[in-house]
Amino acid sequence: MIVRDSVEDSLKKKNFKLKDWKDTKNYLKKSWKYVKNDKKTLILVIVTSLLFMPMSILNPILSARMLLDLNGELYSDLLKVAAFIFLVFSIEGLLRFISRIIYEKFTIKINYAIQKDVMNEVFNLSTKCYDENGTGLFIDRLRSDTSSIVNVFDDLANTISDLLTNIGVFVVVFMINKIMLLFFIIAGIKSIIFEKIRTTRYYNRNATIRKVEEDNTGLISELIRGARDIKVLNANNIFMKKFDERINNANNKRIELTIYDRRFWMIENLFDELFNFLFFVLGIYLVSINNLLPANLVVLYMYRGRINYVFSYFSYLIDHIKSFNLSAGRVFEIMEGKKFPKEHFGTKELKKIHGDFKFSDVHFGYKEDKEILHGISFEVKANTTVAFVGRSGSGKTTVFSLLDKLYDVEDGHIFIDGVDINSLTKNSLRNNISMITQNPYIFNLSIKDNLMLVKDNISMDEIIKACKTAQLHDFIMSLPDGYDTIVGEGGVTLSGGERQRLAIARALIKKTEIILFDEATSALDNETQEKIQKAIYNLKGTYTILIIAHRLSTIVNSDKIIMIDKGKIIAEGTHDKLMKTSKEYQKLYKADIINK
């Protein structure tokens, strides 16, 4: 059961409090495992950042000195100070360049490591997660949220550098004039109050927008993948209307957020200008009573931005921590399996499966309130060919999905070679079962690379042998690039029959003990279908073969035929036996002959 409370929902329910700091600590600890192997690089970035600290403190003082030298017509001293500033800033620029290059390499490496782990966990999710969530959710989190996690380490490095720099700034201001320091503190408190209000409300709205954009990513992905079908349906306008509605909704929310944020900045800027005015009023007054030197007033004026930044940085840091918590939460809820459950396998290892299996009183439904299979039981002996027939929606494909453990049975048991599949490791199960589906997915690679996905060390001779068995070799050799032909996303350059034959060749290369054909010949013409049927039956006696067939004429030679109707087995036996004992089978067979 998938938990519906999301990270966005839980974080939007409250302001940033103690629990959020605990969440930050927890997420940082989880993220640190990606950094610790390269922590020397992070330390180097922090050290280089600290080298900027003296310039940040000295710059206002040196600038004030230049103004005094200019006013006193001390041009020689002015040139010396200017030359010194040029030298220091040149060194600082070089250091910043080196620091950023080092950090960019560091972030790319760490981001890749996180994305790799997330992608691996996406593969390990239960099939129901894919059924109940759009692809946009996983794409958005893999692409955007992982980057936000990495960025927090840059924030931490800058925080350490800024903290040390600003301590020096406060010491200098304290030494110049304590009254002005108090004024800066009051102005800073104002900034903290404004930023706290702004970031809290901004964050809540941003969390909502992230969810909307996540859904939009899924829609765009579907529209691109389904572009050809949309053309065939001539439904461009309808889908563009849906696209407009979704995108405009997201854009409107983003505009609302920008207006809200800019309104706060405008109000805060007005207060900043007011405090700048008050700064001059207070400064001129202190100079007039000889409590402050004019030169020091210039230094304090140049420090004021830095002082304001010190206080606003606290809110800035809170804002980034909130964003980090949101992104880290969205990523780690995929990796930890609380909201998105993982597949569960056992620990029993079987290197080689003989091929016997048994369904014992198996119940299953894709939804809790709608059961598809109602306590079915049957046995299949190793190296036999068994066909499943029945009307659409009767549960035939579900049987295959349960056998390959794409879904877990709700009640009952499935055994392979006498072992409950729930106790088997993933490799023991799936390395011994191949499934050729009605609509196999072919990747945007060459034909050869598509075949090597299941066995990367396969020889070319083995590839050619499998393709000949699948009646595909002659077609491949007719292509200009042969086995190096790129087939496009989803195998778009291939016909439906060619895609299915490529999937059959892929299964043959895998060389599993159990081969499942789920309507695998449905898209083939009669001539090719006969060739594939011949190839399938050439495997008889060597593999355990299960076939779901729409055309009953193709499975009459099966060792056993199991007829399923409304999630129950209503008849089983050979073709000859069923023709004598099952009226339902007789009807299906006669209808198939008529439609052939």
C-alpha positions in Angstrom: 0.0 0.0 0.0 1.5 3.3 -1.1 1.5 6.1 1.5 -0.1 9.2 0.1 1.4 11.8 2.4 4.2 13.4 0.3 7.3 15.3 1.5 5.8 18.5 0.1 2.6 18.0 2.1 4.4 17.2 5.4 6.7 20.2 5.1 4.0 22.6 4.1 2.0 21.9 7.3 4.3 23.9 9.5 7.0 26.6 9.6 10.7 25.8 9.8 11.1 24.4 13.3 13.3 22.1 15.4 12.0 19.0 13.5 13.1 20.6 10.2 16.6 21.0 11.6 16.5 17.3 12.6 15.4 16.5 9.0 18.2 18.5 7.6 20.7 16.7 9.9 19.2 13.4 8.8 19.3 14.2 5.1 22.9 15.6 5.3 24.0 12.4 7.0 22.4 10.4 4.1 23.9 12.7 1.5 27.3 12.6 3.2 28.0 9.0 2.0 28.3 10.4 -1.5 30.8 13.0 -0.4 33.0 11.2 2.0 35.0 9.4 -0.6 35.9 12.8 -2.1 35.8 14.9 1.0 39.3 16.2 0.3 37.9 18.1 -2.7 35.2 19.7 -0.5 37.8 20.7 2.1 39.9 22.2 -0.7 37.0 24.3 -1.9 36.4 25.6 1.7 40.1 26.4 2.1 40.2 28.4 -1.2 37.0 30.2 -0.1 38.7 31.2 3.1 41.5 32.9 1.1 38.9 35.4 -0.1 38.2 36.5 3.5 41.0 39.1 4.0 40.0 40.9 0.8 36.4 41.2 1.9 37.5 42.8 5.1 40.2 45.1 3.7 38.4 46.3 0.6 36.2 48.9 2.3 39.3 50.2 4.3 41.4 50.4 1.2 38.7 52.1 -0.8 38.3 54.7 2.0 42.0 55.2 2.0 41.9 55.8 -1.8 39.2 58.5 -1.3 41.2 60.2 1.4 44.3 60.2 -0.8 42.4 61.5 -3.7 40.9 64.3 -1.5 44.3 65.1 -0.1 45.9 65.1 -3.6 48.3 62.3 -2.5 48.4 60.8 -6.0 51.5 58.7 -5.4 50.0 57.0 -2.4 46.7 56.6 -4.3 48.5 54.8 -7.2 50.2 52.4 -4.7 46.9 51.5 -3.0 45.2 51.1 -6.4 48.1 48.8 -7.6 47.8 46.8 -4.4 44.0 46.4 -4.8 44.5 45.4 -8.5 47.1 42.7 -7.4 44.9 41.3 -4.6 41.8 41.2 -6.8 43.7 39.5 -9.6 44.9 36.8 -7.2 41.3 36.6 -5.8 39.9 36.2 -9.3 42.4 33.4 -10.1 41.6 31.6 -6.9 37.8 31.9 -7.5 38.3 30.5 -11.0 40.3 27.5 -9.7 37.8 27.0 -6.8 34.8 26.9 -9.1 36.5 24.5 -11.6 37.3 22.2 -8.7 33.8 22.5 -7.3 32.1 21.9 -10.6 34.0 18.7 -11.1 33.1 17.7 -7.6 29.4 18.4 -8.0 29.2 16.6 -11.4 30.8 13.5 -9.8 28.6 13.6 -6.7 25.4 14.3 -8.7 26.2 11.3 -11.0 26.6 9.1 -8.0 23.2 10.1 -6.5 21.4 9.8 -9.9 22.9 6.4 -10.4 21.6 5.2 -7.1 18.2 6.7 -7.7 18.0 5.1 -11.1 18.9 1.8 -9.6 16.2 2.1 -7.0 13.7 3.1 -9.7 14.4 -0.3 -11.3 13.8 -2.0 -7.9 10.4 -0.4 -7.3 7.4 -2.6 -7.2 5.5 -2.6 -10.5 2.5 -1.0 -8.8 4.6 2.1 -8.3 4.9 2.5 -12.0 1.1 1.8 -12.4 0.1 4.4 -9.8 2.6 7.2 -10.5 3.4 8.9 -13.8 6.8 8.8 -15.3 7.2 12.6 -14.7 7.5 12.0 -11.0 10.6 9.9 -11.4 12.1 11.9 -14.2 11.8 15.2 -12.3 13.2 13.9 -9.1 16.1 12.2 -10.9 16.9 15.3 -13.0 16.2 18.3 -10.7 16.2 17.2 -7.1 19.5 15.4 -7.2 21.2 18.7 -8.2 19.6 20.5 -5.2 21.1 17.9 -2.9 24.6 18.5 -4.3 24.2 22.3 -4.1 23.8 22.3 -0.3 27.5 21.4 0.1 28.4 24.6 -1.8 26.1 26.5 0.5 27.8 24.9 3.5 31.3 25.8 2.1 30.1 29.4 1.5 28.5 29.5 5.0 31.8 28.6 6.7 33.7 31.2 4.6 31.1 33.9 5.1 30.9 33.2 8.8 34.6 33.7 9.4 34.7 36.7 7.1 31.8 38.4 8.8 33.2 37.8 12.3 36.1 39.9 11.1 33.8 42.6 9.7 31.9 42.8 13.0 35.2 43.2 14.9 36.3 46.1 12.7 32.9 47.8 13.0 33.0 47.3 16.8 36.4 48.9 16.9 35.3 51.9 14.8 32.0 52.8 16.5 29.8 50.9 18.9 26.8 53.1 18.2 26.9 52.3 14.5 27.3 48.6 15.3 24.1 48.8 17.3 22.4 50.5 14.4 23.5 47.8 12.0 22.2 45.1 14.4 18.7 46.8 14.4 18.7 47.0 10.6 19.7 43.3 10.5 16.9 42.2 12.8 14.5 44.0 10.4 16.0 41.9 7.5 15.6 38.7 9.4 11.9 39.4 10.1 11.2 40.2 6.5 13.1 37.2 5.2 11.5 34.8 7.6 8.0 35.8 6.4 9.0 35.8 2.8 10.8 32.4 2.7 8.2 30.6 4.7 5.4 31.6 2.3 7.6 31.3 -0.8 8.6 27.8 0.2 5.0 26.6 0.6 4.0 28.0 -2.8 7.2 26.6 -4.4 6.4 23.1 -3.0 3.0 23.2 -4.8 4.6 24.4 -8.0 7.2 21.6 -7.9 4.4 19.0 -7.8 2.6 20.7 -10.7 5.8 20.7 -12.8 6.4 17.1 -11.9 3.1 16.2 -13.4 3.8 18.3 -16.4 7.0 16.5 -17.0 5.0 13.3 -17.2 2.5 14.7 -19.6 5.2 16.1 -21.9 7.0 12.7 -21.8 3.7 10.9 -22.8 2.9 13.4 -25.6 6.4 12.9 -27.2 6.2 9.1 -26.9 2.7 9.1 -28.3 3.2 11.7 -31.0 2.7 9.2 -33.8 -0.6 8.0 -32.4 -1.7 11.6 -31.9 -1.0 12.2 -35.6 -2.9 9.1 -36.6 -5.9 10.2 -34.4 -5.6 13.7 -35.8 -6.0 14.8 -32.3 -3.3 17.5 -32.2 -5.6 20.3 -31.2 -7.2 18.3 -28.4 -3.8 17.3 -26.9 -2.4 20.8 -27.4 -5.4 22.1 -25.5 -4.6 19.8 -22.6 -0.9 20.9 -22.9 -1.9 24.5 -22.8 -4.1 24.0 -19.8 -1.4 22.2 -17.8 1.5 24.5 -18.8 -0.6 27.7 -18.3 -1.6 26.5 -14.9 2.0 26.0 -14.0 3.1 29.3 -15.5 0.3 31.2 -13.7 1.4 29.7 -10.4 5.0 30.5 -11.1 4.0 34.1 -12.0 2.0 34.4 -8.8 5.0 33.2 -6.9 7.2 35.7 -8.7 4.8 38.6 -8.0 4.6 37.6 -4.3 8.3 37.3 -4.0 9.0 40.6 -5.9 6.4 42.4 -3.8 8.2 41.4 -0.7 11.5 42.4 -2.2 10.1 45.8 -3.1 8.7 46.4 0.4 12.0 45.2 2.0 14.0 47.4 -0.4 11.9 50.5 0.7 12.9 49.7 4.3 16.5 49.2 3.2 16.5 52.7 1.6 14.9 54.1 4.7 17.7 52.6 6.9 20.3 53.9 4.4 18.9 57.4 4.9 18.9 56.9 8.7 22.5 55.7 8.4 23.5 59.0 7.0 21.5 61.0 9.5 23.1 59.1 12.4 26.6 59.1 10.7 26.5 62.9 10.1 25.3 63.5 13.6 28.2 61.4 15.1 30.7 63.2 12.9 29.3 66.5 13.9 29.9 65.7 17.6 33.4 64.3 16.9 32.3 60.8 17.8 33.2 59.4 14.4 35.9 60.4 11.8 34.7 61.2 8.3 37.1 58.5 6.9 35.5 55.9 9.2 32.1 57.0 8.1 33.1 56.1 4.6 34.4 52.7 5.8 31.2 52.0 7.6 29.1 53.0 4.6 31.0 50.5 2.5 30.6 47.9 5.2 26.8 48.4 5.5 26.0 46.1 2.6 28.2 43.4 4.2 26.5 43.8 7.6 23.0 43.6 6.0 24.1 40.5 4.1 25.2 38.9 7.4 21.7 39.1 8.8 19.8 38.4 5.5 22.1 35.4 5.0 20.5 33.6 7.9 17.2 33.7 6.1 18.9 32.9 2.8 20.4 29.8 4.5 17.0 28.8 5.9 15.5 29.1 2.4 18.2 26.9 0.9 17.9 24.4 3.7 14.2 24.2 3.1 14.8 23.6 -0.6 17.4 21.0 0.3 15.0 19.3 2.7 12.3 19.2 0.0 14.6 17.8 -2.7 16.3 15.4 -0.4 13.0 14.1 0.9 11.7 13.6 -2.6 14.8 11.7 -3.6 15.2 9.6 -0.5 11.6 8.6 -0.3 12.3 6.8 -3.7 15.4 5.2 -2.3 14.1 4.2 1.1 10.9 2.5 -0.1 8.4 4.1 2.4 6.2 5.8 -0.1 7.4 3.8 -3.1 7.7 0.1 -2.0 10.4 -2.0 -3.4 10.3 -5.5 -4.8 11.0 -8.1 -2.2 12.9 -11.3 -3.0 14.2 -14.2 -0.9 17.7 -15.5 -0.2 17.5 -18.9 -1.7 19.8 -19.2 -4.7 19.1 -21.6 -7.5 21.8 -21.5 -10.2 19.8 -23.7 -12.6 16.0 -24.1 -12.6 14.6 -27.4 -13.9 11.4 -25.8 -15.0 8.5 -27.3 -13.0 6.1 -24.8 -11.5 2.8 -24.8 -9.7 0.1 -22.3 -8.8 -1.7 -23.2 -5.6 -4.9 -21.3 -4.8 -3.6 -18.0 -6.0 -5.7 -14.8 -5.5 -4.7 -11.5 -7.0 -6.0 -8.1 -7.9 -4.3 -5.0 -9.2 -6.6 -2.9 -6.9 -7.6 -3.9 -3.4 -11.3 -3.9 -4.2 -11.1 -5.7 -7.5 -9.8 -9.3 -7.6 -8.6 -10.6 -11.0 -7.6 -14.2 -10.2 -9.9 -16.1 -7.8 -8.0 -19.0 -6.3 -6.5 -20.6 -9.4 -4.4 -23.8 -9.2 -2.5 -25.7 -11.9 0.8 -27.5 -12.5 3.3 -27.3 -15.4 5.9 -30.0 -15.9 9.4 -29.0 -17.0 10.1 -29.0 -20.7 6.4 -29.1 -21.7 4.5 -26.6 -23.7 1.4 -25.2 -22.1 -1.0 -22.7 -23.7 -3.4 -20.3 -21.9 -6.6 -19.3 -23.7 -9.6 -17.2 -22.8 -11.4 -14.0 -23.5 -9.6 -10.6 -23.1 -9.4 -9.6 -19.4 -9.8 -13.2 -18.1 -6.4 -13.0 -16.3 -4.0 -14.8 -18.7 -1.3 -12.1 -18.7 -1.7 -11.7 -15.0 -0.6 -15.3 -14.6 2.6 -14.5 -16.5 3.2 -11.3 -14.4 2.9 -13.3 -11.2 5.2 -16.0 -12.3 7.9 -13.5 -13.1 7.1 -11.8 -9.7 6.3 -8.4 -11.3 3.5 -8.5 -8.8 3.1 -10.3 -5.5 0.2 -12.7 -4.9 -2.2 -11.6 -2.3 -3.0 -15.1 -1.2 -1.8 -18.5 -2.2 1.6 -19.7 -3.4 3.6 -20.1 -6.6 6.3 -22.8 -6.7 9.2 -23.3 -9.1 10.9 -26.7 -8.7 9.1 -27.1 -5.4 10.4 -23.8 -4.0 8.1 -20.8 -3.2 9.2 -18.0 -5.5 9.0 -15.6 -2.6 12.0 -17.3 -1.1 14.1 -17.1 -4.3 16.6 -14.4 -5.1 15.9 -12.1 -8.0 18.6 -13.6 -10.1 17.4 -17.1 -9.4 14.0 -16.2 -10.7 14.5 -13.7 -13.5 17.7 -15.2 -14.9 15.7 -18.3 -15.6 12.5 -16.8 -17.1 12.1 -14.9 -20.3 8.9 -13.1 -21.3 8.0 -11.9 -24.8 5.1 -9.5 -24.5 2.5 -8.3 -26.9 4.2 -4.9 -27.2 7.9 -5.4 -26.4 9.9 -2.3 -25.8 12.9 -1.9 -28.1 15.5 0.6 -27.1 16.9 3.4 -29.3 20.1 1.5 -29.9 21.4 -0.7 -32.8 19.9 -4.1 -33.3 23.1 -5.7 -32.0 23.2 -3.5 -28.9 19.5 -4.4 -28.2 20.4 -8.0 -28.2 23.5 -7.5 -26.1 21.4 -5.9 -23.3 20.7 -9.4 -22.0 24.2 -10.8 -22.4 27.0 -8.3 -23.0 29.7 -10.9 -23.7 27.7 -12.7 -26.4 29.5 -13.6 -29.7 28.3 -12.5 -33.1 27.7 -16.1 -34.0 25.3 -16.5 -31.1 23.4 -13.3 -32.1 23.1 -14.5 -35.7 21.9 -18.0 -34.6 19.2 -16.5 -32.3 18.1 -14.1 -35.1 17.9 -17.0 -37.6 15.7 -19.0 -35.2 13.5 -15.9 -34.7 13.2 -15.6 -38.5 14.9 -12.1 -38.4 18.4 -12.6 -39.8 17.4 -12.2 -43.5 15.6 -8.9 -42.8 18.5 -7.5 -40.8 21.0 -8.4 -43.6 18.7 -6.5 -46.0 19.3 -3.2 -44.1 22.2 -1.0 -45.2 23.9 -1.1 -41.8 22.8 -4.7 -40.9 23.1 -5.5 -37.2 24.5 -1.9 -36.6 21.2 -0.4 -37.7 19.7 2.1 -35.1 16.1 1.3 -34.6 14.8 4.5 -33.0 13.0 5.0 -29.7 10.7 2.1 -29.0 11.9 0.5 -32.2 9.9 2.9 -34.3 11.7 2.1 -37.5 10.7 -1.5 -37.2 7.2 -3.0 -37.9 5.2 -4.6 -35.2 6.2 -8.1 -36.3 9.9 -7.1 -36.6 9.9 -5.8 -33.0 8.3 -9.0 -31.8 10.8 -11.1 -33.6 13.7 -9.0 -32.2 12.2 -9.6 -28.7 12.1 -13.3 -29.4 15.7 -13.3 -30.4 16.5 -11.4 -27.3 14.8 -14.1 -25.2 16.6 -16.9 -27.0 20.0 -15.2 -26.3 19.1 -15.1 -22.6 18.7 -18.9 -22.8 16.3 -19.3 -19.8 14.6 -22.5 -18.8 11.2 -21.0 -18.9 10.0 -18.9 -21.9 6.7 -17.0 -21.7 5.0 -15.9 -25.0 2.3 -13.3 -24.3 0.5 -12.9 -27.6 4.0 -12.8 -29.1 2.9 -13.6 -32.6 -0.2 -11.4 -32.7 1.4 -8.7 -34.8 2.8 -11.0 -37.4 1.4 -11.9 -40.8 0.4 -15.4 -41.4 3.5 -16.5 -43.2 5.9 -15.1 -40.6 3.6 -16.4 -37.8 4.0 -19.9 -39.2 7.8 -19.5 -39.2 7.8 -18.3 -35.6 5.4 -21.1 -34.6 7.8 -23.5 -36.1 10.7 -21.9 -34.3 8.8 -22.1 -31.0 7.9 -25.7 -31.4 11.5 -26.5 -32.3 12.2 -25.6 -28.7 9.7 -28.1 -27.4 11.2 -30.7 -25.0 14.1 -28.4 -24.3 12.4 -25.5 -22.5 9.3 -25.0 -20.4 7.2 -22.9 -22.8 4.0 -21.0 -21.8 2.0 -19.4 -24.6 -0.9 -17.0 -24.4 -2.5 -17.2 -27.8 -5.4 -15.3 -29.4 -5.4 -17.7 -32.4 -6.2 -21.1 -31.0 -5.1 -22.7 -34.2 -1.5 -21.9 -33.3 -1.5 -23.9 -30.0 -3.3 -27.1 -30.9 -0.1 -29.1 -30.5 0.6 -27.9 -27.0 1.1 -30.5 -24.3 -1.7 -28.9 -22.3 -4.1 -26.1 -22.8 -5.5 -24.2 -19.8 -8.7 -22.2 -20.3 -9.3 -19.2 -18.0 -12.5 -17.3 -17.7 -13.2 -14.4 -15.3 -10.1 -15.3 -13.2 -10.9 -19.0 -12.8 -9.7 -22.1 -14.6 -12.8 -23.6 -16.3 -11.0 -26.3 -18.3 -7.6 -27.9 -19.0 -6.2 -30.7 -21.1 -5.0 -31.3 -24.6 -6.7 -29.8 -27.7 -8.4 -33.1 -28.5 -9.6 -33.6 -25.0 -11.0 -30.0 -24.7 -12.8 -30.3 -28.0 -14.6 -33.3 -26.5 -15.3 -32.0 -23.0 -15.5 -28.2 -23.0 -18.2 -26.3 -24.8 -16.6 -23.0 -24.0 -13.3 -24.2 -25.7 -15.3 -25.5 -28.7 -16.9 -22.1 -29.2 -13.6 -20.2 -29.0 -12.0 -22.6 -31.4 -14.8 -22.5 -34.0 -14.8 -18.7 -33.8 -11.1 -18.7 -34.4 -11.4 -20.9 -37.5 -14.2 -18.7 -38.9 -12.1 -15.5 -38.3 -8.9 -16.9 -39.6 
